[in-house]
Amino acid sequence: MTGSIDEVRDWILRRHPERQTIDAEENLIQTRLVDSLTFVELVYVVESTTGVEIDFDNIDIQNFQTLATIEKAFFITA
């Protein structure tokens, strides 16, 4: 079963209770919403939400910059 990008957004917001929203184009890494310690957790959240295994040896960091890029890379199927 696959979920939605909202589940990823909610996970990030739970980690940052001072935030109410995250813009789809906001850079998650530059704003430190996701840092080096939580990046692996983010990958696991995306995996569990989409049901698709992500190969850690071939991760493209560009796919994890914003909610929009995460959605495009892992949630939108052609």
LUMMAR-922347 format. One record per residue (C-alpha): x, y, z; residue number from 0. Coordinates in pm, whole numbers, plus 50000, padded with zeros to 5 digits. Last residue first. Example, Ala and Ser with C-alpha at 12.3 -4.5 7.8 and 13.67 -1.06 7.14 Angstrom:
<atoms>
atom c1=51367; c2=49894; c3=50714; timi=1 $
atom c1=51230; c2=49550; c3=50780; timi=0 $
</atoms>
This chain:
<atoms>
atom c1=50400; c2=50746; c3=48504; timi=77 $
atom c1=50415; c2=50713; c3=48879; timi=76 $
atom c1=50428; c2=51010; c3=49109; timi=75 $
atom c1=50524; c2=50916; c3=49464; timi=74 $
atom c1=50898; c2=50848; c3=49465; timi=73 $
atom c1=51092; c2=51093; c3=49249; timi=72 $
atom c1=50822; c2=51358; c3=49192; timi=71 $
atom c1=50703; c2=51349; c3=49552; timi=70 $
atom c1=51056; c2=51368; c3=49690; timi=69 $
atom c1=51133; c2=51654; c3=49450; timi=68 $
atom c1=50821; c2=51845; c3=49562; timi=67 $
atom c1=50889; c2=51779; c3=49931; timi=66 $
atom c1=51226; c2=51941; c3=49878; timi=65 $
atom c1=51594; c2=51841; c3=49854; timi=64 $
atom c1=51544; c2=51463; c3=49871; timi=63 $
atom c1=51560; c2=51366; c3=49503; timi=62 $
atom c1=51864; c2=51594; c3=49459; timi=61 $
atom c1=52049; c2=51371; c3=49708; timi=60 $
atom c1=52054; c2=51095; c3=49444; timi=59 $
atom c1=52082; c2=50769; c3=49633; timi=58 $
atom c1=52267; c2=50492; c3=49449; timi=57 $
atom c1=52436; c2=50295; c3=49727; timi=56 $
atom c1=52139; c2=50352; c3=49958; timi=55 $
atom c1=51910; c2=50166; c3=49716; timi=54 $
atom c1=51557; c2=50277; c3=49799; timi=53 $
atom c1=51298; c2=50003; c3=49849; timi=52 $
atom c1=50949; c2=50099; c3=49734; timi=51 $
atom c1=50645; c2=50061; c3=49962; timi=50 $
atom c1=50574; c2=50430; c3=49915; timi=49 $
atom c1=50523; c2=50528; c3=50279; timi=48 $
atom c1=50770; c2=50274; c3=50420; timi=47 $
atom c1=51039; c2=50373; c3=50173; timi=46 $
atom c1=50980; c2=50747; c3=50215; timi=45 $
atom c1=50997; c2=50708; c3=50594; timi=44 $
atom c1=51313; c2=50498; c3=50561; timi=43 $
atom c1=51478; c2=50767; c3=50346; timi=42 $
atom c1=51379; c2=51030; c3=50601; timi=41 $
atom c1=51532; c2=50821; c3=50879; timi=40 $
atom c1=51857; c2=50809; c3=50683; timi=39 $
atom c1=51847; c2=51188; c3=50650; timi=38 $
atom c1=51785; c2=51240; c3=51021; timi=37 $
atom c1=52147; c2=51256; c3=51137; timi=36 $
atom c1=52272; c2=51443; c3=50831; timi=35 $
atom c1=52007; c2=51709; c3=50873; timi=34 $
atom c1=51646; c2=51732; c3=50764; timi=33 $
atom c1=51456; c2=52045; c3=50863; timi=32 $
atom c1=51800; c2=52199; c3=50846; timi=31 $
atom c1=51678; c2=52488; c3=50626; timi=30 $
atom c1=51944; c2=52397; c3=50369; timi=29 $
atom c1=51847; c2=52029; c3=50390; timi=28 $
atom c1=51472; c2=52061; c3=50357; timi=27 $
atom c1=51485; c2=52312; c3=50073; timi=26 $
atom c1=51139; c2=52468; c3=50064; timi=25 $
atom c1=50964; c2=52395; c3=49733; timi=24 $
atom c1=50664; c2=52207; c3=49877; timi=23 $
atom c1=50627; c2=52469; c3=50150; timi=22 $
atom c1=50643; c2=52327; c3=50499; timi=21 $
atom c1=50374; c2=52407; c3=50752; timi=20 $
atom c1=50310; c2=52467; c3=51122; timi=19 $
atom c1=50670; c2=52471; c3=51243; timi=18 $
atom c1=50778; c2=52503; c3=51609; timi=17 $
atom c1=50691; c2=52134; c3=51652; timi=16 $
atom c1=50989; c2=52040; c3=51433; timi=15 $
atom c1=51028; c2=51659; c3=51442; timi=14 $
atom c1=50650; c2=51616; c3=51415; timi=13 $
atom c1=50663; c2=51853; c3=51116; timi=12 $
atom c1=50910; c2=51628; c3=50935; timi=11 $
atom c1=50691; c2=51319; c3=50986; timi=10 $
atom c1=50381; c2=51514; c3=50879; timi=9 $
atom c1=50549; c2=51621; c3=50555; timi=8 $
atom c1=50648; c2=51259; c3=50483; timi=7 $
atom c1=50291; c2=51144; c3=50549; timi=6 $
atom c1=50159; c2=51428; c3=50333; timi=5 $
atom c1=50372; c2=51295; c3=50045; timi=4 $
atom c1=50113; c2=51023; c3=50014; timi=3 $
atom c1=50081; c2=50659; c3=50104; timi=2 $
atom c1=50135; c2=50341; c3=49913; timi=1 $
atom c1=50000; c2=50000; c3=50000; timi=0 $
</atoms>
